[in-house]
Amino acid sequence: MPTTGPHAGKCCVAPPADEYASVGREVADIGGLPAYLTGSPSAASALLFISDIYGWKVPQTRRLADKVALEGGFLVVLPDFMEDDFFASSNPDNPYEGLDVYLAKHSQAKAIVEASKIIEELNRQGFKRVGVVGFCWGGKITVSLINGSTKVDASVMLHPSFLLEEEIQAVKVPLAILGAEIDEITPPQMANEFGAILAKIPEVQGKTMVKIFEGGDHGFSTRYDPQDAEAVARATEACNDMINWFQKYCL
């Protein structure tokens, strides 16, 4: 992970304050984890949101979950994979300081197992289809889930991190990658290379998308300033793209 350059710290910069009042509810246990649920329990399909390292209580993330659930017609599940322990660097000059220790404590391998159990629970509850959304840290978990034995019908990754070419080569379900123009973690060239790989996979031909958001930083969909009209418009566009994607492949 890069640690230099004007935008290198975007991966580990906490979201700006946001006074959004979420409309869903917190539950103590779904598939083994506490979670924020939004949308109708009687929806035909469910979506699992896997947050970035700032966790399940970020207002911008909950706003996105609410909008996707209410406008898209889904039940959205946003679990607490971080045990209510979001990342916070104590060094303003190096926002990555302490990240290795934090990621060792909250490993993606552990989250993959936990997410699989939640998906199994959603399938057990009778949802017609289940989709997965991964933000930054959650992108790696998302691609592992869709390439594994757990039943997933479609997925979206937003400004994902840690992805490997061989993971993209193994994709067999509809996948959209919504990337940022200004992103040293998964720069546009890398995202477009992933798109070229996806386009050659017979099982998902015509069922993948890579879109780069002009002016967007890493984290643009969940860590934007709610007072910045351009940033809000960018996040809203990504949200609408996600709704359209899942209405096409997950209803």
C-alpha positions as CSV (number, residue, x, y, z in Angstrom):
1,M,0.0,0.0,0.0
2,P,1.5,3.4,-1.0
3,T,2.4,5.9,1.7
4,T,3.5,8.8,-0.3
5,G,1.9,11.4,-2.6
6,P,-0.8,14.0,-2.1
7,H,-3.6,11.4,-2.0
8,A,-1.8,8.5,-0.4
9,G,-3.5,8.9,2.9
10,K,-7.0,8.9,1.6
11,C,-7.4,5.2,2.4
12,C,-6.8,6.0,6.1
13,V,-8.5,9.4,6.5
14,A,-11.6,9.3,8.7
15,P,-14.8,10.5,7.2
16,P,-15.8,14.2,7.7
17,A,-18.6,14.8,10.3
18,D,-22.1,14.0,9.1
19,E,-25.3,14.5,11.1
20,Y,-27.3,12.2,9.0
21,A,-30.0,10.4,11.0
22,S,-30.3,6.8,9.7
23,V,-33.7,5.2,9.3
24,G,-32.8,1.5,9.9
25,R,-32.2,-0.4,13.1
26,E,-29.4,-2.2,14.8
27,V,-29.8,-5.8,15.7
28,A,-27.7,-7.9,18.1
29,D,-27.1,-10.9,15.8
30,I,-27.5,-11.8,12.2
31,G,-25.3,-14.8,11.2
32,G,-23.2,-14.2,14.3
33,L,-22.5,-10.5,14.2
34,P,-24.3,-7.3,15.2
35,A,-25.5,-5.4,12.2
36,Y,-27.4,-2.4,10.9
37,L,-30.5,-3.4,8.9
38,T,-32.4,-1.1,6.6
39,G,-35.2,-1.8,4.2
40,S,-38.1,-4.2,4.3
41,P,-37.5,-7.7,5.8
42,S,-40.0,-8.9,3.2
43,A,-37.9,-7.7,0.3
44,A,-37.3,-10.3,-2.4
45,S,-33.5,-9.9,-2.2
46,A,-30.9,-8.9,0.3
47,L,-27.5,-7.1,0.0
48,L,-24.6,-7.5,2.4
49,F,-22.5,-4.3,2.8
50,I,-18.9,-4.8,3.9
51,S,-17.6,-1.5,5.2
52,D,-14.1,0.0,5.1
53,I,-11.9,0.2,8.2
54,Y,-14.1,2.9,9.7
55,G,-16.8,0.4,10.3
56,W,-20.6,0.1,10.4
57,K,-21.5,3.4,12.1
58,V,-20.2,5.9,9.6
59,P,-23.2,8.1,8.7
60,Q,-22.2,8.3,5.0
61,T,-22.2,4.5,4.8
62,R,-25.5,4.2,6.5
63,R,-27.0,6.9,4.3
64,L,-25.8,4.9,1.3
65,A,-27.3,1.7,2.8
66,D,-30.6,3.4,3.4
67,K,-30.8,4.9,-0.1
68,V,-30.0,1.5,-1.8
69,A,-32.5,-0.3,0.4
70,L,-35.4,2.2,0.1
71,E,-35.0,3.2,-3.5
72,G,-33.8,-0.2,-4.8
73,G,-36.3,-2.4,-2.9
74,F,-33.7,-4.5,-0.9
75,L,-33.0,-5.5,2.6
76,V,-29.5,-4.2,3.3
77,V,-27.3,-5.7,6.0
78,L,-24.3,-3.7,7.3
79,P,-22.5,-5.9,9.9
80,D,-19.9,-4.9,12.5
81,F,-16.9,-6.8,11.3
82,M,-14.6,-4.6,13.3
83,E,-16.0,-5.3,16.8
84,D,-16.9,-1.6,17.1
85,D,-13.2,-0.8,16.8
86,F,-12.7,1.6,13.8
87,F,-9.2,2.5,12.6
88,A,-7.6,5.8,13.8
89,S,-4.0,6.8,13.3
90,S,-2.4,8.9,16.0
91,N,0.1,10.4,13.5
92,P,-1.3,13.1,11.3
93,D,1.9,13.1,9.2
94,N,1.5,9.4,8.5
95,P,-2.2,8.3,8.4
96,Y,-1.0,4.7,7.8
97,E,0.8,4.4,11.1
98,G,-0.6,1.5,13.1
99,L,-2.5,0.1,10.1
100,D,-0.6,-3.1,10.0
101,V,-1.4,-3.8,13.7
102,Y,-5.0,-2.9,13.1
103,L,-5.4,-5.2,10.1
104,A,-3.7,-8.1,11.9
105,K,-6.3,-7.7,14.6
106,H,-9.2,-7.4,12.1
107,S,-8.1,-9.8,9.4
108,Q,-9.9,-10.1,6.1
109,A,-9.6,-13.9,6.4
110,K,-11.7,-13.8,9.6
111,A,-14.2,-11.4,8.0
112,I,-14.6,-13.8,5.0
113,V,-15.7,-16.6,7.3
114,E,-18.1,-14.3,9.2
115,A,-19.5,-12.8,6.0
116,S,-20.1,-16.3,4.6
117,K,-22.2,-17.2,7.7
118,I,-24.3,-14.1,7.2
119,I,-24.9,-14.9,3.5
120,E,-25.8,-18.4,4.5
121,E,-28.3,-17.0,7.0
122,L,-29.8,-14.7,4.4
123,N,-30.2,-17.6,2.0
124,R,-31.7,-19.7,4.8
125,Q,-34.3,-16.9,5.5
126,G,-35.5,-17.3,2.0
127,F,-34.3,-14.3,0.1
128,K,-34.5,-14.9,-3.6
129,R,-31.1,-13.5,-4.3
130,V,-28.2,-12.1,-2.3
131,G,-25.7,-9.5,-3.4
132,V,-22.5,-8.3,-1.8
133,V,-21.0,-4.8,-1.7
134,G,-17.4,-4.1,-0.6
135,F,-15.9,-0.7,0.2
136,C,-12.1,-0.4,0.2
137,W,-11.0,-3.1,2.8
138,G,-14.3,-4.8,2.1
139,G,-13.5,-5.2,-1.6
140,K,-11.0,-8.0,-1.0
141,I,-13.6,-9.8,1.1
142,T,-16.2,-9.4,-1.6
143,V,-14.1,-10.9,-4.4
144,S,-13.2,-13.8,-2.1
145,L,-16.9,-14.4,-1.4
146,I,-18.0,-14.4,-5.0
147,N,-15.2,-16.7,-5.9
148,G,-15.9,-19.1,-3.0
149,S,-18.6,-21.7,-2.3
150,T,-21.0,-19.3,-0.7
151,K,-24.0,-18.5,-3.0
152,V,-23.8,-14.9,-4.2
153,D,-25.7,-13.6,-7.2
154,A,-24.1,-10.3,-7.9
155,S,-21.6,-7.9,-6.5
156,V,-20.3,-4.3,-6.5
157,M,-16.9,-3.1,-5.3
158,L,-16.3,0.6,-4.6
159,H,-12.7,1.9,-4.5
160,P,-11.4,-1.6,-3.5
161,S,-8.1,-2.4,-2.0
162,F,-5.6,-5.3,-2.0
163,L,-7.1,-7.0,-5.1
164,L,-5.0,-9.5,-7.1
165,E,-5.2,-10.2,-10.8
166,E,-5.8,-13.9,-10.2
167,E,-8.8,-13.1,-8.0
168,I,-10.4,-11.1,-10.8
169,Q,-9.6,-13.9,-13.3
170,A,-11.7,-16.3,-11.1
171,V,-14.9,-14.1,-11.0
172,K,-18.0,-16.0,-12.1
173,V,-20.9,-13.7,-11.1
174,P,-21.9,-10.2,-12.3
175,L,-19.4,-7.6,-10.9
176,A,-19.2,-3.9,-11.1
177,I,-16.1,-2.0,-10.0
178,L,-16.7,1.7,-9.2
179,G,-13.3,3.3,-8.9
180,A,-11.8,6.7,-8.2
181,E,-9.8,8.9,-10.6
182,I,-7.5,9.9,-7.8
183,D,-6.6,6.6,-6.1
184,E,-3.1,5.3,-5.4
185,I,-4.5,2.0,-4.0
186,T,-6.4,0.9,-7.0
187,P,-5.6,3.5,-9.7
188,P,-7.7,3.8,-12.8
189,Q,-5.2,1.9,-15.0
190,M,-5.3,-1.1,-12.6
191,A,-9.2,-0.9,-12.5
192,N,-9.4,-0.8,-16.2
193,E,-7.0,-3.8,-16.5
194,F,-9.3,-5.7,-14.2
195,G,-12.1,-4.7,-16.5
196,A,-10.3,-6.1,-19.5
197,I,-9.8,-9.4,-17.6
198,L,-13.4,-9.6,-16.7
199,A,-14.5,-9.0,-20.3
200,K,-12.8,-12.2,-21.4
201,I,-14.5,-14.4,-18.8
202,P,-17.2,-16.4,-20.7
203,E,-19.5,-16.8,-17.6
204,V,-19.8,-13.0,-17.1
205,Q,-19.4,-11.6,-20.6
206,G,-21.7,-8.5,-20.8
207,K,-22.3,-8.7,-17.0
208,T,-19.3,-6.7,-15.7
209,M,-18.6,-3.0,-15.5
210,V,-15.7,-0.8,-14.5
211,K,-16.5,2.9,-14.0
212,I,-14.0,5.6,-12.9
213,F,-15.4,8.6,-11.1
214,E,-13.8,11.8,-12.3
215,G,-12.4,13.9,-9.5
216,G,-13.1,11.1,-7.0
217,D,-10.6,10.2,-4.3
218,H,-10.2,6.8,-2.7
219,G,-13.2,6.5,-0.4
220,F,-15.4,8.9,-2.4
221,S,-18.6,7.0,-1.8
222,T,-18.5,6.8,2.0
223,R,-16.0,9.4,3.2
224,Y,-17.1,12.5,1.4
225,D,-17.8,15.9,2.9
226,P,-21.7,16.3,3.0
227,Q,-21.1,20.1,2.6
228,D,-19.3,19.5,-0.7
229,A,-21.9,19.5,-3.5
230,E,-19.6,17.9,-6.1
231,A,-18.6,15.2,-3.6
232,V,-22.2,14.5,-2.7
233,A,-23.2,14.3,-6.4
234,R,-20.4,11.8,-7.0
235,A,-21.5,9.6,-4.2
236,T,-25.1,9.8,-5.2
237,E,-24.2,8.8,-8.8
238,A,-22.3,5.8,-7.4
239,C,-25.3,4.9,-5.3
240,N,-27.6,5.1,-8.3
241,D,-25.3,2.9,-10.3
242,M,-25.3,0.3,-7.5
243,I,-29.1,0.3,-7.3
244,N,-29.4,-0.1,-11.1
245,W,-26.8,-3.0,-11.0
246,F,-28.6,-4.9,-8.3
247,Q,-32.0,-4.3,-9.8
248,K,-30.7,-5.9,-13.0
249,Y,-28.8,-8.9,-11.5
250,C,-30.2,-9.4,-8.0
251,L,-34.0,-9.1,-8.3
